Amino acid sequence: MNIKINLVLIIALFAVSTSSIIARFLPDVSSIVISLWRLVFASVAVWSYSFIKPQNKIKKQKNIIPFILSGFFLGLHFVCFYQAVKLTSIANATLLGITAPMFTLLIERFVLKRKFKQIVIIGFIVTLVGTIMITGLNFSLTNNSEIGKLFGLAAALCIAIVYLLANKIRTDTSTVSYTRLLYLFAALFLFVIASTNGENIFALNKSDYLRLLALGLIPTILGHSLLYYGIKFTSPTIIASVPLGEPVIASILAWMIFLEKVPIITLAGGILILFGVYIIIANSHRAH
């Protein structure tokens, strides 16, 4: 993986790390509405760019089904993640929300029969150990925090599926062509869900709209779009592993802004996560 792709993935990491922080400033907005507006603003930005700089059409009509499925799971990912942010700490929500590599690695290895270098597996184990150090092994559905952790895991599963579908689509589709349809289908799906649930989509104040706009531009356009760009050059497991650094950055920001204390065990686990991510990214080529 060359220097350009490494830089792209680093920028994407810092951008996606702002998502939970911005969402915390929207306590009275439901996770569905937050997700919907994030995708609406992102869609407007990408489609506006594509009109200014025309993109190639999708070559294969059969690719429309993976697009629809990707949009469905991306919408679910955002809803689950923001619900986790509302119910548990930012550290917990982000840590569990970025465990997608556990799902993609298992699917790639045992379903798609792909092989990886041993060092990649070691990097994955290191990040997993760091995650367990922070979240702990005790788990029960006795309070909102524990339920929030389940939403975090659900968010990870959904984005893992999106990455795997994107790996297939991105072989013959540009980043802009891919993301504009992905965000559009995801927004349409959430609009239907929000309308069905009776969500008041437009009952927001000016500051809420500005924060939702920030969600659409920073973590989505700058963050996720760069990750989708990187999928064309490396495996879904590698892309899904990049945001493993998000909990460390987000936890530090949460401590600075919301005074959410970060225990020593969280700091130690965070160091392992960053180290594991570096190992995975630096050795990203699949073994054949």
C-alpha positions in Angstrom: 0.0 0.0 0.0 1.6 3.3 -1.1 2.0 6.5 0.8 -1.0 8.1 -0.8 -3.4 5.4 0.4 -1.9 5.6 3.9 -2.5 9.3 4.0 -6.0 8.9 2.8 -6.8 6.4 5.5 -5.3 8.6 8.3 -7.4 11.6 7.2 -10.4 9.3 7.1 -9.7 8.1 10.7 -9.6 11.6 12.1 -12.7 12.7 10.2 -14.9 9.7 11.3 -13.8 10.3 14.9 -15.8 13.5 15.1 -19.1 11.7 14.5 -20.0 10.7 18.1 -18.8 14.1 19.4 -21.1 16.1 17.1 -24.0 13.7 17.8 -23.7 14.4 21.6 -24.7 18.0 20.9 -28.0 16.6 19.5 -29.6 15.1 22.7 -33.2 15.9 21.7 -32.9 14.5 18.2 -33.6 10.8 17.7 -31.0 8.5 16.2 -33.1 7.9 13.1 -33.5 11.6 12.4 -29.8 12.3 13.0 -28.9 9.5 10.6 -31.4 10.7 8.0 -30.2 14.3 7.9 -26.5 13.2 7.9 -27.2 11.2 4.8 -29.4 13.9 3.2 -26.6 16.5 3.5 -24.0 14.1 2.4 -26.1 13.1 -0.6 -26.6 16.7 -1.6 -22.9 17.4 -1.4 -21.9 14.3 -3.5 -24.7 14.8 -6.1 -23.8 18.5 -6.5 -20.2 17.6 -7.1 -21.2 15.0 -9.7 -23.2 17.5 -11.6 -20.2 19.9 -11.7 -17.9 17.0 -12.6 -19.9 14.4 -14.5 -19.2 10.8 -13.5 -19.3 7.6 -15.6 -22.5 5.6 -15.4 -22.6 2.3 -13.7 -21.4 -0.3 -16.2 -23.3 -3.3 -14.9 -27.0 -3.0 -14.2 -26.9 -6.0 -11.9 -24.8 -3.8 -9.5 -27.9 -1.9 -8.5 -28.9 -4.7 -6.1 -25.6 -4.4 -4.1 -26.1 -0.6 -4.0 -29.6 -1.0 -2.5 -28.4 -3.5 0.0 -25.4 -1.3 0.9 -27.7 1.7 1.4 -30.0 -0.4 3.6 -27.2 -1.6 5.9 -25.5 1.8 5.9 -28.7 3.4 7.2 -29.0 0.7 9.9 -25.4 1.3 10.8 -25.9 5.0 11.5 -29.1 4.4 13.5 -27.5 1.7 15.7 -24.4 3.8 16.2 -26.1 7.0 17.3 -28.4 5.0 19.5 -25.3 3.5 21.2 -23.9 7.1 21.6 -27.2 8.1 23.4 -27.3 5.1 25.7 -23.6 4.5 26.7 -20.3 6.3 26.9 -18.6 7.6 23.7 -15.7 5.2 24.5 -18.0 2.2 24.6 -20.1 3.2 21.5 -17.0 3.9 19.4 -15.1 0.8 20.5 -17.9 -1.6 19.7 -18.9 0.3 16.6 -15.5 -0.3 15.1 -15.3 -4.0 15.6 -16.3 -4.6 12.0 -13.0 -6.4 11.2 -14.1 -9.3 13.4 -17.1 -9.8 11.1 -15.3 -9.0 7.8 -12.3 -11.2 8.6 -14.5 -14.2 9.5 -16.6 -13.8 6.4 -13.6 -13.2 4.1 -11.7 -16.1 5.5 -14.4 -18.8 5.9 -17.1 -17.8 3.4 -15.0 -16.1 0.6 -12.0 -18.4 1.3 -9.5 -15.5 1.3 -6.1 -15.9 3.0 -4.2 -13.2 4.9 -0.6 -12.8 6.0 0.0 -14.0 9.5 1.1 -10.6 10.6 -2.4 -9.2 9.7 -4.0 -11.8 11.9 -1.6 -10.8 14.7 -2.5 -7.1 14.2 -6.2 -8.1 14.4 -5.6 -10.0 17.7 -3.8 -7.0 19.2 -6.6 -4.7 18.4 -9.1 -7.2 19.7 -7.2 -7.5 23.0 -7.2 -3.7 23.3 -10.9 -3.6 22.7 -11.6 -6.3 25.4 -9.4 -4.4 27.9 -11.6 -1.3 27.5 -15.0 -2.9 27.3 -14.4 -5.7 29.8 -15.8 -9.3 29.7 -18.9 -8.8 32.0 -22.1 -8.2 30.1 -25.7 -8.0 31.2 -28.9 -6.2 30.0 -29.5 -4.5 33.3 -29.1 -0.9 32.2 -29.1 1.5 29.2 -25.3 1.3 29.0 -25.4 -2.4 28.3 -28.2 -2.0 25.7 -26.1 0.7 24.1 -23.2 -1.8 23.8 -25.5 -4.1 21.8 -26.4 -1.3 19.5 -22.6 -0.7 19.0 -22.1 -4.3 18.0 -25.0 -4.1 15.6 -23.5 -1.0 14.0 -20.3 -2.9 13.5 -22.0 -5.8 11.8 -23.9 -3.5 9.5 -20.9 -1.5 8.3 -19.0 -4.8 7.8 -21.6 -5.9 5.3 -21.4 -2.5 3.6 -17.6 -2.9 3.2 -17.9 -6.4 1.8 -20.5 -5.3 -0.7 -18.5 -2.2 -1.6 -15.5 -4.3 -2.4 -17.4 -6.0 -5.2 -19.0 -2.8 -6.5 -15.9 -0.7 -6.4 -14.0 -2.9 -8.9 -15.7 -1.0 -11.8 -17.3 2.1 -10.2 -15.7 5.4 -9.2 -15.8 6.7 -5.7 -18.3 9.5 -6.5 -20.6 7.2 -8.5 -20.6 4.8 -5.7 -21.1 7.1 -2.7 -23.9 9.2 -4.4 -26.1 6.2 -4.9 -25.1 4.6 -1.5 -26.1 7.8 0.4 -29.2 8.3 -1.6 -30.5 4.7 -1.0 -29.6 4.9 2.7 -31.4 8.3 3.0 -34.5 7.0 1.2 -34.6 3.9 3.4 -34.3 6.0 6.6 -37.0 8.5 5.3 -39.4 5.6 5.0 -38.6 4.3 8.5 -38.8 7.8 10.0 -42.1 8.5 8.3 -43.5 5.2 9.4 -42.5 5.7 13.0 -44.0 9.2 13.1 -40.7 10.9 13.6 -40.9 14.7 13.3 -38.1 15.1 10.7 -38.3 18.9 10.4 -38.9 19.9 14.1 -35.3 21.1 14.5 -33.7 24.4 15.4 -31.0 26.3 13.5 -28.2 25.0 15.6 -29.4 21.4 15.2 -29.4 21.8 11.4 -25.8 23.2 11.5 -24.6 20.2 13.6 -26.3 17.8 11.2 -24.7 19.5 8.3 -21.3 19.1 10.0 -22.1 15.3 10.4 -22.9 15.2 6.7 -19.7 16.9 5.6 -16.9 15.9 8.0 -17.3 12.2 9.0 -19.4 11.3 6.0 -17.9 13.1 3.0 -14.4 13.4 4.3 -14.4 10.3 6.4 -16.4 7.5 5.0 -16.0 8.5 1.3 -12.3 8.3 1.7 -12.7 4.8 3.2 -14.8 3.8 0.2 -12.1 5.2 -2.1 -9.5 3.0 -0.3 -11.6 -0.1 -0.8 -10.6 -0.2 -4.4 -6.9 -0.6 -3.4 -7.1 -2.9 -0.4 -9.3 -5.5 1.3 -12.6 -4.8 3.2 -11.0 -6.1 6.4 -8.2 -3.5 6.1 -10.6 -0.7 5.5 -12.8 -1.8 8.4 -9.7 -1.9 10.6 -8.8 1.7 10.1 -11.6 3.2 12.3 -10.3 1.1 15.2 -8.3 4.2 16.1 -11.6 6.2 16.4 -12.3 5.2 20.1 -9.0 6.6 21.2 -9.4 9.9 19.4 -13.2 10.2 20.3 -12.5 9.3 24.0 -9.9 12.1 24.3 -12.3 14.6 22.7 -15.1 13.4 25.0 -12.9 14.0 28.0 -11.9 17.4 26.8 -15.4 18.5 25.8 -17.8 16.6 28.0 -15.5 15.7 30.9 -16.0 12.0 30.3 -13.3 10.4 32.3 -11.1 7.8 30.6 -9.8 5.1 32.9 -6.2 3.9 32.8 -7.3 0.6 31.4 -9.0 2.5 28.5 -5.7 4.3 27.8 -3.8 1.0 27.8 -6.3 -0.7 25.6 -6.2 2.3 23.3 -2.5 2.0 22.8 -2.9 -1.6 21.8 -5.7 -0.7 19.4 -3.5 1.9 17.6 -0.6 -0.5 17.5 -2.7 -3.2 16.1 -4.2 -0.9 13.4 -0.7 0.1 12.4 0.3 -3.5 11.9 -2.8 -4.2 9.8 -2.4 -1.2 7.6 1.3 -1.7 7.1 0.8 -5.3 6.0 -2.4 -4.9 4.1 -1.9 -7.1 1.1 -3.8 -10.4 1.0 -1.9 -13.6 0.7 -2.8 -15.7 -2.3 
